[in-house]
């Protein structure tokens, strides 16, 4: 059964009313229950002060980190069953997306004015992304295989992880990293546009501390037509299908030594609309990362040696094929001093991209140089006291194609009261041009070997309140970027070439607040971003596809046998031309989701998105408007054996 936008509205409205009626009945039953028989400790709890690894490379409470940090844990990921990491991120503070159609289609995201090329993506510590486009394919990573997502905002990650982290670091952790008992689960779901998801997971744990997690899933949908106002082959729906696998294992060899491995892999096919109206326009992709580690730990010292490789393989059936491999080895040591802790380490990274020219009639598509190596060393110091928090890092990177770069960061936060902190941080960052920017000669691109490395200076200040009931933070940020790389379009040759913009400024502020009062949750976030070009013919104009205003508010209710959440997501007006002569309208989306725990083993999860059937787009230009879905739903059942 296919639910099209034009034919599904009545059905979905009935589904919404039924779902809300179910939740209303349960809420009423919960309200009339004798409260003296309910222990608050038995109610589902949201841990506001989560543990994060990405911000410091060592487990740290968010209330002790200095740069803005956010964790989307396994409980929150339940709201995104059948979706991808991109859908999760676009609802986080400061994020917006540009997408060429529905699920699985080509996409880019922006955070605080930085696009995805300038945000480092890690999968279990391994760099992930394309060395051709420079962008990570987060629209292909399924939430079903993810345990949690950690977000580090700003450039402090540059002095910890190196290049490409000017705008922040996002780390994806595969499912099974926190196994505490053996269990098995199966999931099956159905949604709009013949969207089907089914999968299974098995997790094992023994008394000796050995853990193993295996999971596999299938995600497929008929999709929506990617481009609006089309005829011929481009008028059809553009489907998406993906087979996904994950593994996570660790084994303690002694009380001090452990080994382990992780892996995340997705093989997908995405249909799309091309300008030649081709009947077979589709992209086959393989994406993921594998890693292995050994770790020694005692009360004062932790030493971890890891190695891994990520894969980004794209085969365009009406264009070229690209394959990116990033091989990586890391050595990290953490020494706990009488006051604070010292971190030091070294990294080796080899990046390579290969191209298969499937369009020889349009010229020879090649790379002059297709690989590079980066050798790095870093050291850091972290101190968390009752009265203050301190973090300092410095990193040295030796890139085989460019001069070496040194980045550093320094942050300090003062606790004005037990639940109130005031802090600031300064960080430098850089990004080397992608291999596409430098060396590709193709139908659509002209190389530019004279590109310079992007560099940034970044200042962040914040005030934060953190208590058992809530966490609220106001963060101001200001970044000056020199030699910002931008793709310039030449209408005479119909080709793009990467060029340096002398200067750009990315500044603004972000406000987040999350509350839990008994079993009621509510909160929201708002980010103002001024992404201004500071030189050239467009000096004073906003950089394209960076909305000034983004925000989200939500309210939820948790009981023993169900939970429900309603939210409103807002994205402001977005300029889509460098001179700001054209723009994409703002939009607001209303969504509702919930879980009903039928019994301890069986859970029903459901969501309905874009309740008002908003007709909107995130990408429009050159006379082409890409579609986004109207009102849509997804419902799934998960059964667990313990």
Order of alpha helices (4+ residues) and beta strands (2+ residues): alpha-beta-beta-beta-alpha-alpha-beta-beta-beta-beta-beta-beta-alpha-beta-beta-beta-beta-beta-beta-beta-beta-beta-beta-beta-beta-beta-beta-beta-alpha-beta-beta-beta-beta-beta-beta-beta-beta-beta-beta-beta-beta-beta-beta-beta
